[in-house]
């Protein structure tokens, strides 16, 4: 056969197949990467507080798979022992001498910071707690061994102060209740009328 050129035929075939372009003639667009929460860190890995009531501020940062911060993620804070420290939105408050772990959680991710309270001042021999509607204020109290805590009702609803063992109050809307603590340790209590209304007394 005269006039047959293999190179020309090959070029014609490539042109007919489109050369890897999209049907519209352009290149296929790259799909954007969707950010996924991958890690969480706390600004400080350890904190030492030297007196009850002292506070420290912690910040939790959630990052995606590329290491970019994700500011819209919800973070929940918890303390392993609220008789030692409490935590709210990253603000840690010392309650009594001891050690506790503060945990920041976002979805399935979590990070921890260790907290120590080392106070050289002795705890008070008396303390007062207000029984408001659905909350004890403060929820965590520290007293010296042999000290007394007094609860005063100020809300409009009925509440009680109920310990797992030992003396507890009646269910009432006004008045006071006092208890003397002759043993060291952490003592949790609650209002059995309202779920989630809880408090603790730490005795040093």
Beta strands, then each sheet from edge to edge (+ up, - down):
strand 1: 37-42
strand 2: 46-49
strand 3: 55-57
strand 4: 60-64
strand 5: 76-79
strand 6: 85-88
strand 7: 91-94
strand 8: 98-106
strand 9: 109-117
strand 10: 126-132
strand 11: 135-137
strand 12: 140-143
strand 13: 148-153
strand 14: 162-163
strand 15: 176-180
strand 16: 185-190
strand 17: 198-203
sheet 1: 1+ 4-
sheet 2: 2+ 9+ 8- 5+
sheet 3: 3+ 7- 6+
sheet 4: 11+ 10- 13- 15+
sheet 5: 12+ 17+ 16- 14+
end
